[in-house]
């Protein structure tokens, strides 16, 4: 009797599951991917795409042909509920899809519940919506050709800092005579709080060199429109942090990761922040036939940051354990590395390399990053 495996979300881990399934399909398993987008962005190349180094096609995985190569069905839809007892997934289009085993890789979005007027900002995720908003902003800048543009980034982690560098680089290329005021508004007392002192010193030095302001102890609390964002003119907002406020043209929201709210009533075991709690086998603690990987999952015994590198590393172990589940074999534990190399592109053919307490900057790190990212993507051009 045919069994049903449902992959929900087209993130890095699931893209790798499909890639491996192409080479090792499992007889008697009906595989389906549910994704709200056909082209899923590769996070490693996204900053480079924004900076103009990569094309859209180079930085996105085309899911339908990947599914076809794996013998899988592709359903373009968005998950809105899951019933792990009845084994049913409900989608935004009103479909109910049954399964014997389900895997979640739906990513995360920035936490914005504590920002009044957050709907006027541009969240960094979901990436497809972010890219649409970014393109619309570029068109408004091109139409209005302002003498000065003020952009703020809410969130001073690695993602916010890398975004600041790359947006500044791209805007400098496209509009060289325009004065750009790029700001990072950080809730805490330091940027990159989870990295080393040496890393933060290097980041501070580079930001100062590129005239990117870092406003520490400035959590964004309120965003109010000064000029209608619906007009063809550049928008203008009053951005506030407690007793400090100023006018900006756009705010990018790169705050800490937040899970999908529909997970709460699902009955799945969740961590304190609402992410799916999984064992080292990537199985749910409450339901063994439910797996999760990437940002949506928290490995309780091996907690790690919500970073794309871990979603990539989980791809092969997830594939192996999904197959072992259907073969009736014991799943194998996966222990992610405790230290990992972070490579942050700065938009000018250079990158920052961070490893434990060590930090460096130069062209060689961009070449390494470019090589790693292109090698990863090469496996998906089917």
C-alpha positions as CSV (number, residue, x, y, z in Angstrom):
1,X,0.0,0.0,0.0
2,X,1.3,3.4,-1.0
3,X,2.3,5.7,1.9
4,X,2.2,9.5,1.7
5,X,5.1,11.8,2.6
6,X,4.3,15.5,2.7
7,X,7.0,18.1,2.7
8,X,5.6,21.5,3.8
9,X,7.7,24.5,2.8
10,X,10.4,24.9,0.2
11,X,13.3,25.7,2.5
12,X,16.9,24.6,2.2
13,X,16.4,21.3,4.1
14,X,13.6,20.2,1.9
15,X,15.3,21.3,-1.3
16,X,18.1,19.0,-0.3
17,X,15.7,16.2,0.6
18,X,14.3,16.5,-3.0
19,X,17.8,16.5,-4.4
20,X,18.8,13.3,-2.6
21,X,15.4,11.7,-3.4
22,X,16.2,12.2,-7.1
23,X,19.2,9.8,-6.6
24,X,17.5,7.4,-4.1
25,X,13.8,7.3,-4.6
26,X,11.8,5.1,-2.3
27,X,9.3,2.7,-3.8
28,X,5.8,2.8,-2.3
29,X,6.1,6.4,-1.1
30,X,4.0,9.2,-2.7
31,X,6.1,12.4,-2.2
32,X,4.5,15.8,-2.3
33,X,5.9,19.3,-1.7
34,X,3.6,22.1,-0.6
35,X,5.1,25.6,-1.1
36,X,3.6,29.0,-1.5
37,X,6.4,29.9,-4.0
38,X,7.8,28.2,-7.1
39,X,11.3,29.7,-6.8
40,X,12.7,29.5,-3.3
41,X,15.6,31.9,-2.5
42,X,19.0,30.6,-1.3
43,X,19.8,32.7,1.8
44,X,23.6,32.5,1.2
45,X,23.2,34.3,-2.1
46,X,20.5,36.7,-1.2
47,X,22.7,39.6,0.0
48,X,24.8,39.1,-3.2
49,X,21.7,39.3,-5.3
50,X,20.7,42.5,-3.6
51,X,24.1,43.9,-4.2
52,X,23.9,43.0,-7.9
53,X,26.4,40.1,-7.9
54,X,23.9,37.4,-8.8
55,X,20.8,37.2,-11.0
56,X,17.4,36.1,-9.7
57,X,17.9,32.7,-11.4
58,X,21.3,32.2,-9.9
59,X,20.1,32.8,-6.4
60,X,16.8,30.9,-6.5
61,X,16.0,27.2,-6.6
62,X,13.2,26.3,-9.1
63,X,11.1,23.9,-7.2
64,X,8.6,22.4,-9.8
65,X,11.4,20.9,-12.0
66,X,13.2,19.7,-8.9
67,X,10.1,17.9,-7.8
68,X,9.6,16.4,-11.2
69,X,13.1,15.0,-11.1
70,X,12.4,13.5,-7.8
71,X,9.1,12.0,-8.9
72,X,7.3,14.3,-6.5
73,X,4.1,16.3,-6.9
74,X,4.3,20.1,-6.4
75,X,1.4,22.0,-4.8
76,X,1.7,25.7,-4.8
77,X,-0.2,26.7,-1.7
78,X,0.4,27.9,1.9
79,X,-0.1,25.8,5.0
80,X,-2.4,27.3,7.6
81,X,-3.1,24.4,9.9
82,X,-2.0,20.9,10.8
83,X,-3.8,18.1,12.6
84,X,-1.2,15.6,13.7
85,X,-3.8,13.3,15.2
86,X,-5.9,13.0,12.0
87,X,-2.9,13.4,9.7
88,X,-4.3,16.3,7.8
89,X,-2.8,19.5,6.5
90,X,-5.0,22.5,5.7
91,X,-4.0,25.1,3.1
92,X,-4.9,28.7,2.4
93,X,-6.8,27.5,-0.7
94,X,-9.0,25.3,1.4
95,X,-7.4,22.0,0.6
96,X,-7.0,19.2,3.1
97,X,-4.0,17.0,2.3
98,X,-3.6,13.7,4.1
99,X,-0.2,12.1,5.1
100,X,1.4,9.3,6.8
101,X,4.5,11.3,7.5
102,X,5.0,15.1,7.4
103,X,8.1,17.3,7.4
104,X,8.0,21.1,8.1
105,X,10.6,23.5,6.7
106,X,8.6,26.8,6.5
107,X,11.3,29.1,7.9
108,X,10.5,32.1,10.2
109,X,9.6,35.8,10.0
110,X,10.9,38.8,12.0
111,X,9.2,39.3,15.4
112,X,7.4,42.6,15.1
113,X,4.5,42.3,17.6
114,X,6.1,44.9,19.8
115,X,6.4,47.6,17.1
116,X,3.4,49.8,16.7
117,X,2.9,50.5,13.0
118,X,5.1,47.6,11.9
119,X,2.9,47.1,8.8
120,X,4.6,50.2,7.3
121,X,8.0,48.5,7.5
122,X,9.6,45.9,5.2
123,X,10.2,42.6,6.9
124,X,13.3,40.7,5.6
125,X,11.2,37.5,5.5
126,X,9.3,36.0,3.8
127,X,12.0,36.8,1.1
128,X,9.7,36.9,-1.9
129,X,7.6,39.7,-0.4
130,X,10.7,41.4,0.7
131,X,12.1,41.4,-2.8
132,X,8.9,42.8,-4.2
133,X,9.0,45.7,-1.7
134,X,12.7,46.3,-2.4
135,X,12.0,46.5,-6.2
136,X,9.1,48.9,-5.6
137,X,11.4,51.1,-3.4
138,X,14.1,51.2,-6.2
139,X,11.4,52.2,-8.7
140,X,10.3,55.1,-6.4
141,X,13.9,56.2,-5.9
142,X,14.4,56.2,-9.7
143,X,11.2,58.2,-10.3
144,X,11.9,60.8,-7.6
145,X,15.7,61.0,-7.7
146,X,16.0,62.5,-4.2
147,X,19.2,64.3,-3.1
148,X,19.2,62.3,0.1
149,X,17.7,59.0,1.2
150,X,17.5,57.8,4.8
151,X,17.1,54.0,5.4
152,X,16.9,52.3,8.8
153,X,17.4,48.6,9.6
154,X,15.7,47.4,12.8
155,X,17.9,44.6,14.1
156,X,21.7,44.5,14.6
157,X,22.4,40.8,14.3
158,X,24.4,39.3,11.5
159,X,21.5,39.5,9.1
160,X,20.8,43.2,9.7
161,X,24.4,44.1,9.4
162,X,24.9,42.2,6.2
163,X,21.8,43.7,4.7
164,X,23.0,47.2,5.6
165,X,26.3,46.7,3.7
166,X,24.7,45.2,0.6
167,X,21.8,47.7,0.3
168,X,24.3,50.5,0.7
169,X,26.5,49.0,-2.0
170,X,23.6,48.6,-4.5
171,X,22.2,52.0,-4.0
172,X,25.6,53.5,-4.4
173,X,25.9,51.7,-7.8
174,X,22.5,52.7,-9.0
175,X,22.3,56.3,-7.7
176,X,25.9,57.5,-7.2
177,X,25.1,61.2,-6.7
178,X,22.5,60.5,-4.1
179,X,23.5,61.0,-0.4
180,X,22.6,57.9,1.6
181,X,22.1,57.8,5.3
182,X,22.1,54.1,6.3
183,X,21.3,53.4,10.0
184,X,21.1,50.2,12.1
185,X,18.8,50.4,15.1
186,X,19.7,47.8,17.7
187,X,17.8,46.8,20.8
188,X,20.9,45.7,22.7
189,X,24.1,47.4,23.8
190,X,26.2,45.8,21.0
191,X,25.8,44.6,17.4
192,X,26.1,40.9,16.7
193,X,25.6,40.0,20.4
194,X,26.2,36.3,19.8
195,X,29.6,36.7,18.2
196,X,33.0,37.4,19.6
197,X,34.5,40.7,20.8
198,X,36.9,40.6,17.9
199,X,34.0,40.2,15.5
200,X,32.2,43.1,16.9
201,X,35.3,45.3,16.8
202,X,35.8,44.5,13.1
203,X,32.1,45.1,12.3
204,X,32.2,48.5,14.2
205,X,35.3,49.5,12.2
206,X,33.8,48.6,8.9
207,X,30.5,50.3,9.6
208,X,32.3,53.5,10.6
209,X,34.5,53.3,7.4
210,X,31.3,53.0,5.2
211,X,29.4,55.7,7.2
212,X,26.7,53.4,8.4
213,X,25.4,54.5,11.7
214,X,24.7,52.1,14.6
215,X,22.2,53.3,17.1
216,X,22.6,51.0,20.2
217,X,20.0,50.7,22.9
218,X,17.5,51.8,20.3
219,X,14.7,49.2,20.0
220,X,12.2,50.3,17.3
221,X,8.9,50.9,19.2
222,X,6.8,52.9,16.7
223,X,6.5,53.6,13.0
224,X,4.2,56.4,11.8
225,X,3.7,57.5,8.2
226,X,4.4,61.1,7.5
227,X,3.7,60.8,3.7
228,X,1.3,58.3,2.3
229,X,3.2,55.1,1.3
230,X,0.6,54.6,-1.5
231,X,1.7,57.6,-3.5
232,X,4.4,57.6,-6.2
233,X,6.5,59.8,-4.0
234,X,9.1,58.4,-1.7
235,X,7.4,57.5,1.6
236,X,8.4,59.2,4.8
237,X,8.0,57.8,8.3
238,X,8.6,58.9,11.9
239,X,10.7,56.1,13.5
240,X,10.7,56.1,17.3
241,X,12.6,54.3,20.0
242,X,11.4,55.4,23.4
243,X,12.3,59.1,23.7
244,X,14.1,59.2,20.4
245,X,12.5,59.8,17.0
246,X,13.5,60.8,13.5
247,X,12.3,60.8,9.9
248,X,13.3,58.0,7.6
249,X,12.2,56.9,4.1
250,X,12.0,53.2,4.8
251,X,12.5,50.7,7.6
252,X,13.7,47.1,7.1
253,X,12.7,44.8,9.8
254,X,15.4,42.2,10.6
255,X,14.5,41.5,14.2
256,X,14.8,38.1,16.0
257,X,13.1,35.1,14.3
258,X,9.4,34.4,15.0
259,X,7.5,31.2,14.1
260,X,4.2,30.8,12.2
261,X,1.3,31.5,14.6
262,X,-0.7,28.5,13.3
263,X,1.7,26.1,15.0
264,X,0.3,27.0,18.5
265,X,-3.1,25.3,18.1
266,X,-1.6,22.3,16.2
267,X,-0.9,20.2,19.3
268,X,2.7,19.8,18.3
269,X,5.3,20.1,21.1
270,X,6.8,23.7,20.9
271,X,9.6,25.5,22.6
272,X,9.1,28.7,24.7
273,X,9.1,30.9,21.6
274,X,6.7,28.7,19.6
275,X,9.1,26.8,17.3
276,X,8.7,23.0,16.9
277,X,10.6,21.1,19.5
278,X,12.6,18.3,17.8
279,X,14.8,15.5,18.9
280,X,18.3,15.0,17.4
281,X,16.6,12.8,14.8
282,X,14.6,15.9,13.7
283,X,11.4,14.2,14.9
284,X,8.8,16.1,16.9
285,X,8.9,15.3,20.6
286,X,5.2,14.8,20.7
287,X,4.6,13.1,17.3
288,X,7.1,10.8,15.9
289,X,5.7,10.9,12.4
290,X,6.2,14.7,12.2
291,X,9.7,16.0,11.3
292,X,10.9,19.6,11.2
293,X,14.1,21.4,10.1
294,X,15.5,24.8,9.4
295,X,14.3,27.9,11.3
296,X,10.9,26.4,12.2
297,X,12.6,23.8,14.3
298,X,14.5,23.9,17.7
299,X,16.8,21.0,18.5
300,X,16.2,20.9,22.2
301,X,19.4,18.9,23.0
302,X,21.5,20.9,20.6
303,X,20.2,24.5,20.4
304,X,21.7,26.6,17.6
305,X,21.0,30.0,16.1
306,X,18.4,30.4,13.4
307,X,20.9,30.4,10.5
308,X,20.8,29.0,7.0
309,X,24.0,27.0,7.6
310,X,22.1,24.7,9.9
311,X,19.2,24.2,7.6
312,X,21.7,23.1,4.9
313,X,23.4,20.7,7.3
314,X,20.1,19.2,8.3
315,X,19.1,18.3,4.7
316,X,20.9,15.0,4.3
317,X,20.1,13.7,7.9
318,X,16.5,14.7,7.3
319,X,16.4,12.8,4.0
320,X,18.0,9.7,5.6
321,X,15.6,9.7,8.6
322,X,12.5,10.2,6.4
323,X,13.5,7.2,4.4
324,X,14.3,5.2,7.5
325,X,10.9,6.1,8.9
326,X,9.2,4.4,5.9
327,X,11.6,1.5,5.9
328,X,10.8,0.8,9.6
329,X,14.4,1.5,10.6
330,X,15.5,3.4,13.7
331,X,16.2,7.1,12.9
332,X,19.8,8.2,13.3
333,X,20.7,11.2,15.5
334,X,22.2,14.3,14.0
335,X,24.5,16.6,16.1
336,X,25.2,20.0,14.4
337,X,28.6,21.5,14.8
338,X,29.0,23.8,17.7
339,X,31.2,26.3,15.8
340,X,30.7,27.3,12.2
341,X,32.2,29.7,9.7
342,X,30.1,32.8,9.0
343,X,30.8,34.6,5.8
344,X,29.1,38.0,5.5
345,X,29.3,39.7,2.1
346,X,29.8,43.5,2.3
347,X,28.7,44.3,-1.3
348,X,32.1,45.3,-2.8
349,X,33.7,42.0,-3.6
350,X,34.8,41.5,0.0
351,X,33.4,39.5,2.9
352,X,33.8,39.2,6.7
353,X,34.8,35.8,8.0
354,X,33.8,34.9,11.6
355,X,34.8,31.7,13.4
356,X,34.6,31.4,17.1
357,X,36.6,34.3,18.6
358,X,38.4,34.9,15.3
359,X,37.4,37.5,12.6
360,X,38.9,38.7,9.3
361,X,37.9,40.7,6.3
362,X,39.0,40.7,2.6
363,X,38.6,39.7,-1.0
364,X,39.7,36.1,-0.3
365,X,36.7,35.5,1.9
366,X,34.3,36.8,-0.7
367,X,35.9,34.4,-3.2
368,X,35.5,31.5,-0.8
369,X,31.8,32.5,-0.1
370,X,31.1,32.8,-3.8
371,X,32.6,29.4,-4.4
372,X,30.7,27.7,-1.6
373,X,27.4,29.3,-2.7
374,X,27.8,28.5,-6.4
375,X,28.8,24.9,-5.6
376,X,25.7,24.5,-3.4
377,X,23.4,25.9,-6.1
378,X,24.9,23.8,-8.9
379,X,23.3,20.7,-7.5
380,X,19.8,22.1,-8.2
381,X,20.1,23.1,-11.9
382,X,18.3,20.0,-13.2
